[in-house]
Amino acid sequence: MQYDFGADWAAAKRVTVAADVLGSQYLNTPIYLPTNSAPISVATSATATPTSQELKSSTVENSTYTISNLSAGVKIDPVRNLVLSGNVLVQLIDNGLHARPTPLVGISYKF
């Protein structure tokens, strides 16, 4: 399931502010979970005493999870046909792979 909702607001005669929440919910989807194996004995050299170490591994399990992002930005029309825009995308829920806030800047000219 995907959902999106947002709003635009004319803050001034030549300034528009926008915000959107973008989300997806995944039902009964395979995910990878980190696990540790039973300790094993490892010798680092022929004469060294073996040490006990755990190996990192992962398992697959079905789960339901949600990803939500916020997009907020502004558009400015400083002169007649020039439009400047700025936007940032921020992840709201700390699920899975994610990035730091991602900015976007644009310049447009209307013909």
Buried (B, 14 or more C-beta within 10 A) or exposed (E): EEEEEEEEEEEEEEEBBBBBBBBEEBEEEEBEEEEEEEEEEEEEEEEEEEEEEEEEEEEEEEEEEEBBBBBBBBBBBEEEEEBBBEBBBBBBEEEEEEEEEEEEEEEEEEE
